Protein backbone atom coordinates (compact mmCIF):
# COMPACT_ATOMS: atom_id res chain seq x y z
CA UNK A 1 0.00 0.00 0.00
CA UNK A 2 1.29 3.45 -0.88
CA UNK A 3 2.22 5.72 1.98
CA UNK A 4 -0.12 8.46 0.78
CA UNK A 5 -3.08 6.08 0.68
CA UNK A 6 -2.30 4.84 4.18
CA UNK A 7 -2.26 8.39 5.53
CA UNK A 8 -5.61 9.11 3.89
CA UNK A 9 -7.15 5.95 5.34
CA UNK A 10 -5.89 6.80 8.81
CA UNK A 11 -7.38 10.29 8.59
CA UNK A 12 -10.71 8.94 7.37
CA UNK A 13 -10.75 6.38 10.18
CA UNK A 14 -10.05 9.05 12.79
CA UNK A 15 -12.81 11.24 11.39
CA UNK A 16 -15.31 8.37 11.49
CA UNK A 17 -14.31 7.56 15.07
CA UNK A 18 -14.68 11.20 16.10
CA UNK A 19 -18.13 11.49 14.54
CA UNK A 20 -19.29 8.25 16.19
CA UNK A 21 -17.94 9.26 19.61
CA UNK A 22 -19.54 12.71 19.31
CA UNK A 23 -22.94 11.11 18.75
CA UNK A 24 -22.36 8.43 21.42
CA UNK A 25 -21.42 10.74 24.30
CA UNK A 26 -23.37 13.87 23.36
CA UNK A 27 -25.50 13.53 26.51
CA UNK A 28 -22.33 13.93 28.62
CA UNK A 29 -21.22 17.13 26.88
CA UNK A 30 -18.70 16.26 24.20
CA UNK A 31 -15.63 18.51 24.35
CA UNK A 32 -13.28 16.76 21.93
CA UNK A 33 -11.28 13.58 21.44
CA UNK A 34 -7.55 12.99 21.17
CA UNK A 35 -6.32 9.86 19.33
CA UNK A 36 -2.63 9.02 19.73
CA UNK A 37 -0.85 5.89 18.54
CA UNK A 38 1.68 4.39 20.96
CA UNK A 39 3.90 1.27 20.81
CA UNK A 40 1.42 -0.52 23.11
CA UNK A 41 -1.72 0.46 21.19
CA UNK A 42 -3.90 3.48 20.54
CA UNK A 43 -4.61 5.98 23.31
CA UNK A 44 -8.08 7.53 22.98
CA UNK A 45 -8.80 10.41 25.37
CA UNK A 46 -12.32 11.80 25.65
CA UNK A 47 -12.91 15.31 26.99
CA UNK A 48 -16.42 15.66 28.39
CA UNK A 49 -18.29 17.78 30.90
CA UNK A 50 -19.68 14.84 32.92
CA UNK A 51 -17.26 11.88 32.89
CA UNK A 52 -19.53 9.68 35.03
CA UNK A 53 -22.06 9.33 32.22
CA UNK A 54 -19.38 8.11 29.81
CA UNK A 55 -17.84 5.65 32.27
CA UNK A 56 -21.18 4.17 33.28
CA UNK A 57 -22.01 1.97 36.24
CA UNK A 58 -19.07 -0.28 36.96
CA UNK A 59 -17.33 0.91 33.79
CA UNK A 60 -19.80 -0.89 31.52
CA UNK A 61 -20.30 1.91 29.04
CA UNK A 62 -16.61 2.64 28.59
CA UNK A 63 -16.04 -1.08 27.95
CA UNK A 64 -18.73 -0.98 25.27
CA UNK A 65 -17.03 2.05 23.68
CA UNK A 66 -13.69 0.20 23.72
CA UNK A 67 -15.17 -2.84 21.96
CA UNK A 68 -16.85 -0.62 19.38
CA UNK A 69 -13.56 1.13 18.60
CA UNK A 70 -12.02 -2.22 17.72
CA UNK A 71 -14.64 -2.57 14.97
CA UNK A 72 -13.27 0.61 13.38
CA UNK A 73 -9.90 -1.08 12.99
CA UNK A 74 -8.14 0.60 15.92
CA UNK A 75 -5.42 -1.61 17.40
CA UNK A 76 -5.71 -2.23 21.16
CA UNK A 77 -7.68 0.93 22.06
CA UNK A 78 -7.08 2.32 25.55
CA UNK A 79 -9.90 4.72 26.42
CA UNK A 80 -9.57 7.36 29.12
CA UNK A 81 -12.03 10.07 30.13
CA UNK A 82 -11.00 13.55 31.29
CA UNK A 83 -13.25 16.26 32.65
CA UNK A 84 -13.10 19.66 30.98
CA UNK A 85 -11.78 22.09 33.60
CA UNK A 86 -13.05 25.29 31.96
CA UNK A 87 -16.18 24.42 29.95
CA UNK A 88 -16.68 28.04 28.84
CA UNK A 89 -13.33 28.06 27.01
CA UNK A 90 -13.89 24.75 25.17
CA UNK A 91 -15.46 25.72 21.85
CA UNK A 92 -16.49 22.17 20.94
CA UNK A 93 -18.23 21.66 24.29
CA UNK A 94 -20.07 24.98 24.01
CA UNK A 95 -21.19 24.09 20.48
CA UNK A 96 -22.47 20.70 21.67
CA UNK A 97 -24.35 22.15 24.64
CA UNK A 98 -25.87 24.87 22.46
CA UNK A 99 -27.00 22.28 19.90
CA UNK A 100 -28.62 20.18 22.65
CA UNK A 101 -30.41 23.29 23.95
CA UNK A 102 -31.80 24.00 20.48
CA UNK A 103 -33.01 20.43 20.22
CA UNK A 104 -34.86 20.83 23.52
CA UNK A 105 -36.81 23.75 22.04
CA UNK A 106 -34.84 26.85 23.00
CA UNK A 107 -35.41 29.83 20.74
CA UNK A 108 -32.22 30.37 18.75
CA UNK A 109 -31.75 34.02 19.75
CA UNK A 110 -32.25 33.29 23.42
CA UNK A 111 -29.85 30.35 23.27
CA UNK A 112 -27.23 32.28 21.29
CA UNK A 113 -27.16 35.25 23.64
CA UNK A 114 -27.29 33.05 26.73
CA UNK A 115 -24.18 31.10 25.72
CA UNK A 116 -22.46 34.27 24.49
CA UNK A 117 -22.91 35.95 27.89
CA UNK A 118 -21.79 32.80 29.68
CA UNK A 119 -18.55 32.62 27.72
CA UNK A 120 -17.73 36.32 28.00
CA UNK A 121 -18.55 36.48 31.73
CA UNK A 122 -16.06 33.63 32.27
CA UNK A 123 -13.31 35.97 31.02
CA UNK A 124 -12.91 35.17 27.32
CA UNK A 125 -11.32 37.86 25.13
CA UNK A 126 -13.75 37.24 22.30
CA UNK A 127 -16.54 34.94 21.15
CA UNK A 128 -18.54 34.42 17.98
CA UNK A 129 -21.54 32.11 17.75
CA UNK A 130 -23.12 31.32 14.39
CA UNK A 131 -26.39 29.41 13.99
CA UNK A 132 -27.44 28.53 10.45
CA UNK A 133 -30.42 26.73 8.95
CA UNK A 134 -34.18 27.17 8.77
CA UNK A 135 -34.47 29.48 11.76
CA UNK A 136 -37.69 31.43 11.19
CA UNK A 137 -38.88 30.39 7.72
CA UNK A 138 -38.40 27.82 4.97
CA UNK A 139 -35.43 29.76 3.64
CA UNK A 140 -32.14 29.01 5.34
CA UNK A 141 -30.25 31.89 6.90
CA UNK A 142 -27.45 32.65 9.35
CA UNK A 143 -27.55 34.45 12.66
CA UNK A 144 -24.35 35.65 14.34
CA UNK A 145 -23.78 36.60 17.98
CA UNK A 146 -20.50 38.45 18.53
CA UNK A 147 -18.70 39.96 21.51
CA UNK A 148 -15.12 41.01 22.16
CA UNK A 149 -12.35 40.40 19.63
CA UNK A 150 -12.37 37.61 17.03
CA UNK A 151 -9.68 36.98 14.40
CA UNK A 152 -10.67 35.48 11.04
CA UNK A 153 -7.47 35.74 8.99
CA UNK A 154 -3.78 35.02 9.35
CA UNK A 155 -1.92 32.51 11.45
CA UNK A 156 -3.59 33.56 14.76
CA UNK A 157 -6.93 32.45 13.32
CA UNK A 158 -5.60 28.87 13.42
CA UNK A 159 -3.36 29.00 16.51
CA UNK A 160 -5.27 31.31 18.87
CA UNK A 161 -8.97 30.89 18.08
CA UNK A 162 -10.63 27.74 19.45
CA UNK A 163 -13.30 26.37 17.11
CA UNK A 164 -16.18 23.97 17.63
CA UNK A 165 -19.04 22.72 15.48
CA UNK A 166 -22.14 20.62 16.06
CA UNK A 167 -25.58 20.10 14.60
CA UNK A 168 -29.04 20.26 16.14
CA UNK A 169 -31.62 17.94 14.59
CA UNK A 170 -35.09 19.51 14.69
CA UNK A 171 -38.42 18.76 13.06
CA UNK A 172 -38.05 21.50 10.44
CA UNK A 173 -34.50 20.50 9.56
CA UNK A 174 -30.93 20.53 10.78
CA UNK A 175 -29.31 23.58 12.35
CA UNK A 176 -25.55 24.09 12.24
CA UNK A 177 -23.89 25.55 15.33
CA UNK A 178 -20.40 27.06 15.06
CA UNK A 179 -18.54 28.55 18.04
CA UNK A 180 -15.25 30.48 18.03
CA UNK A 181 -13.58 31.49 21.29
CA UNK A 182 -10.39 33.37 22.19
CA UNK A 183 -9.37 32.28 25.72
CA UNK A 184 -8.13 34.88 28.21
CA UNK A 185 -4.63 33.40 28.56
CA UNK A 186 -3.54 33.95 24.95
CA UNK A 187 -1.62 36.96 23.62
CA UNK A 188 -3.02 38.62 20.52
CA UNK A 189 -0.72 40.09 17.85
CA UNK A 190 -1.77 43.66 18.67
CA UNK A 191 -1.02 43.25 22.37
CA UNK A 192 2.46 44.34 23.40
CA UNK A 193 4.28 45.43 26.54
CA UNK A 194 6.78 48.28 26.85
CA UNK A 195 9.62 47.26 29.12
CA UNK A 196 12.11 49.52 30.89
CA UNK A 197 9.77 52.46 31.46
CA UNK A 198 9.39 51.74 35.17
CA UNK A 199 13.18 51.53 35.61
CA UNK A 200 13.66 54.87 33.85
CA UNK A 201 10.98 56.47 36.02
CA UNK A 202 12.62 55.08 39.14
CA UNK A 203 15.98 56.50 37.93
CA UNK A 204 14.43 59.92 37.35
CA UNK A 205 12.84 59.81 40.80
CA UNK A 206 16.24 58.96 42.31
CA UNK A 207 17.89 61.89 40.52
CA UNK A 208 15.17 64.23 41.75
CA UNK A 209 15.60 62.98 45.33
CA UNK A 210 19.39 63.47 45.15
CA UNK A 211 18.86 66.95 43.73
CA UNK A 212 16.46 67.83 46.54
CA UNK A 213 18.99 66.50 49.08
CA UNK A 214 21.79 68.62 47.62
CA UNK A 215 19.60 71.72 47.69
CA UNK A 216 18.66 71.07 51.30
CA UNK A 217 22.34 70.56 52.22
CA UNK A 218 23.37 73.77 50.47
CA UNK A 219 20.65 75.73 52.28
CA UNK A 220 21.81 74.34 55.63
CA UNK A 221 25.42 75.39 54.98
CA UNK A 222 24.39 78.94 54.10
CA UNK A 223 22.35 79.22 57.27
CA UNK A 224 25.29 77.98 59.38
CA UNK A 225 27.68 80.50 57.80
CA UNK A 226 25.26 83.33 58.48
C-alpha positions as CSV (number, residue, x, y, z in Angstrom):
1,X,0.0,0.0,0.0
2,X,1.3,3.4,-0.9
3,X,2.2,5.7,2.0
4,X,-0.1,8.5,0.8
5,X,-3.1,6.1,0.7
6,X,-2.3,4.8,4.2
7,X,-2.3,8.4,5.5
8,X,-5.6,9.1,3.9
9,X,-7.2,5.9,5.3
10,X,-5.9,6.8,8.8
11,X,-7.4,10.3,8.6
12,X,-10.7,8.9,7.4
13,X,-10.7,6.4,10.2
14,X,-10.0,9.0,12.8
15,X,-12.8,11.2,11.4
16,X,-15.3,8.4,11.5
17,X,-14.3,7.6,15.1
18,X,-14.7,11.2,16.1
19,X,-18.1,11.5,14.5
20,X,-19.3,8.3,16.2
21,X,-17.9,9.3,19.6
22,X,-19.5,12.7,19.3
23,X,-22.9,11.1,18.8
24,X,-22.4,8.4,21.4
25,X,-21.4,10.7,24.3
26,X,-23.4,13.9,23.4
27,X,-25.5,13.5,26.5
28,X,-22.3,13.9,28.6
29,X,-21.2,17.1,26.9
30,X,-18.7,16.3,24.2
31,X,-15.6,18.5,24.3
32,X,-13.3,16.8,21.9
33,X,-11.3,13.6,21.4
34,X,-7.5,13.0,21.2
35,X,-6.3,9.9,19.3
36,X,-2.6,9.0,19.7
37,X,-0.9,5.9,18.5
38,X,1.7,4.4,21.0
39,X,3.9,1.3,20.8
40,X,1.4,-0.5,23.1
41,X,-1.7,0.5,21.2
42,X,-3.9,3.5,20.5
43,X,-4.6,6.0,23.3
44,X,-8.1,7.5,23.0
45,X,-8.8,10.4,25.4
46,X,-12.3,11.8,25.6
47,X,-12.9,15.3,27.0
48,X,-16.4,15.7,28.4
49,X,-18.3,17.8,30.9
50,X,-19.7,14.8,32.9
51,X,-17.3,11.9,32.9
52,X,-19.5,9.7,35.0
53,X,-22.1,9.3,32.2
54,X,-19.4,8.1,29.8
55,X,-17.8,5.7,32.3
56,X,-21.2,4.2,33.3
57,X,-22.0,2.0,36.2
58,X,-19.1,-0.3,37.0
59,X,-17.3,0.9,33.8
60,X,-19.8,-0.9,31.5
61,X,-20.3,1.9,29.0
62,X,-16.6,2.6,28.6
63,X,-16.0,-1.1,27.9
64,X,-18.7,-1.0,25.3
65,X,-17.0,2.0,23.7
66,X,-13.7,0.2,23.7
67,X,-15.2,-2.8,22.0
68,X,-16.9,-0.6,19.4
69,X,-13.6,1.1,18.6
70,X,-12.0,-2.2,17.7
71,X,-14.6,-2.6,15.0
72,X,-13.3,0.6,13.4
73,X,-9.9,-1.1,13.0
74,X,-8.1,0.6,15.9
75,X,-5.4,-1.6,17.4
76,X,-5.7,-2.2,21.2
77,X,-7.7,0.9,22.1
78,X,-7.1,2.3,25.6
79,X,-9.9,4.7,26.4
80,X,-9.6,7.4,29.1
81,X,-12.0,10.1,30.1
82,X,-11.0,13.6,31.3
83,X,-13.3,16.3,32.7
84,X,-13.1,19.7,31.0
85,X,-11.8,22.1,33.6
86,X,-13.0,25.3,32.0
87,X,-16.2,24.4,29.9
88,X,-16.7,28.0,28.8
89,X,-13.3,28.1,27.0
90,X,-13.9,24.8,25.2
91,X,-15.5,25.7,21.8
92,X,-16.5,22.2,20.9
93,X,-18.2,21.7,24.3
94,X,-20.1,25.0,24.0
95,X,-21.2,24.1,20.5
96,X,-22.5,20.7,21.7
97,X,-24.3,22.2,24.6
98,X,-25.9,24.9,22.5
99,X,-27.0,22.3,19.9
100,X,-28.6,20.2,22.6
101,X,-30.4,23.3,24.0
102,X,-31.8,24.0,20.5
103,X,-33.0,20.4,20.2
104,X,-34.9,20.8,23.5
105,X,-36.8,23.7,22.0
106,X,-34.8,26.8,23.0
107,X,-35.4,29.8,20.7
108,X,-32.2,30.4,18.7
109,X,-31.7,34.0,19.7
110,X,-32.2,33.3,23.4
111,X,-29.8,30.3,23.3
112,X,-27.2,32.3,21.3
113,X,-27.2,35.3,23.6
114,X,-27.3,33.0,26.7
115,X,-24.2,31.1,25.7
116,X,-22.5,34.3,24.5
117,X,-22.9,35.9,27.9
118,X,-21.8,32.8,29.7
119,X,-18.5,32.6,27.7
120,X,-17.7,36.3,28.0
121,X,-18.5,36.5,31.7
122,X,-16.1,33.6,32.3
123,X,-13.3,36.0,31.0
124,X,-12.9,35.2,27.3
125,X,-11.3,37.9,25.1
126,X,-13.8,37.2,22.3
127,X,-16.5,34.9,21.2
128,X,-18.5,34.4,18.0
129,X,-21.5,32.1,17.7
130,X,-23.1,31.3,14.4
131,X,-26.4,29.4,14.0
132,X,-27.4,28.5,10.4
133,X,-30.4,26.7,8.9
134,X,-34.2,27.2,8.8
135,X,-34.5,29.5,11.8
136,X,-37.7,31.4,11.2
137,X,-38.9,30.4,7.7
138,X,-38.4,27.8,5.0
139,X,-35.4,29.8,3.6
140,X,-32.1,29.0,5.3
141,X,-30.2,31.9,6.9
142,X,-27.4,32.6,9.4
143,X,-27.6,34.4,12.7
144,X,-24.3,35.7,14.3
145,X,-23.8,36.6,18.0
146,X,-20.5,38.5,18.5
147,X,-18.7,40.0,21.5
148,X,-15.1,41.0,22.2
149,X,-12.4,40.4,19.6
150,X,-12.4,37.6,17.0
151,X,-9.7,37.0,14.4
152,X,-10.7,35.5,11.0
153,X,-7.5,35.7,9.0
154,X,-3.8,35.0,9.3
155,X,-1.9,32.5,11.5
156,X,-3.6,33.6,14.8
157,X,-6.9,32.5,13.3
158,X,-5.6,28.9,13.4
159,X,-3.4,29.0,16.5
160,X,-5.3,31.3,18.9
161,X,-9.0,30.9,18.1
162,X,-10.6,27.7,19.4
163,X,-13.3,26.4,17.1
164,X,-16.2,24.0,17.6
165,X,-19.0,22.7,15.5
166,X,-22.1,20.6,16.1
167,X,-25.6,20.1,14.6
168,X,-29.0,20.3,16.1
169,X,-31.6,17.9,14.6
170,X,-35.1,19.5,14.7
171,X,-38.4,18.8,13.1
172,X,-38.0,21.5,10.4
173,X,-34.5,20.5,9.6
174,X,-30.9,20.5,10.8
175,X,-29.3,23.6,12.4
176,X,-25.6,24.1,12.2
177,X,-23.9,25.6,15.3
178,X,-20.4,27.1,15.1
179,X,-18.5,28.5,18.0
180,X,-15.2,30.5,18.0
181,X,-13.6,31.5,21.3
182,X,-10.4,33.4,22.2
183,X,-9.4,32.3,25.7
184,X,-8.1,34.9,28.2
185,X,-4.6,33.4,28.6
186,X,-3.5,34.0,24.9
187,X,-1.6,37.0,23.6
188,X,-3.0,38.6,20.5
189,X,-0.7,40.1,17.8
190,X,-1.8,43.7,18.7
191,X,-1.0,43.2,22.4
192,X,2.5,44.3,23.4
193,X,4.3,45.4,26.5
194,X,6.8,48.3,26.9
195,X,9.6,47.3,29.1
196,X,12.1,49.5,30.9
197,X,9.8,52.5,31.5
198,X,9.4,51.7,35.2
199,X,13.2,51.5,35.6
200,X,13.7,54.9,33.9
201,X,11.0,56.5,36.0
202,X,12.6,55.1,39.1
203,X,16.0,56.5,37.9
204,X,14.4,59.9,37.4
205,X,12.8,59.8,40.8
206,X,16.2,59.0,42.3
207,X,17.9,61.9,40.5
208,X,15.2,64.2,41.8
209,X,15.6,63.0,45.3
210,X,19.4,63.5,45.1
211,X,18.9,67.0,43.7
212,X,16.5,67.8,46.5
213,X,19.0,66.5,49.1
214,X,21.8,68.6,47.6
215,X,19.6,71.7,47.7
216,X,18.7,71.1,51.3
217,X,22.3,70.6,52.2
218,X,23.4,73.8,50.5
219,X,20.7,75.7,52.3
220,X,21.8,74.3,55.6
221,X,25.4,75.4,55.0
222,X,24.4,78.9,54.1
223,X,22.3,79.2,57.3
224,X,25.3,78.0,59.4
225,X,27.7,80.5,57.8
226,X,25.3,83.3,58.5
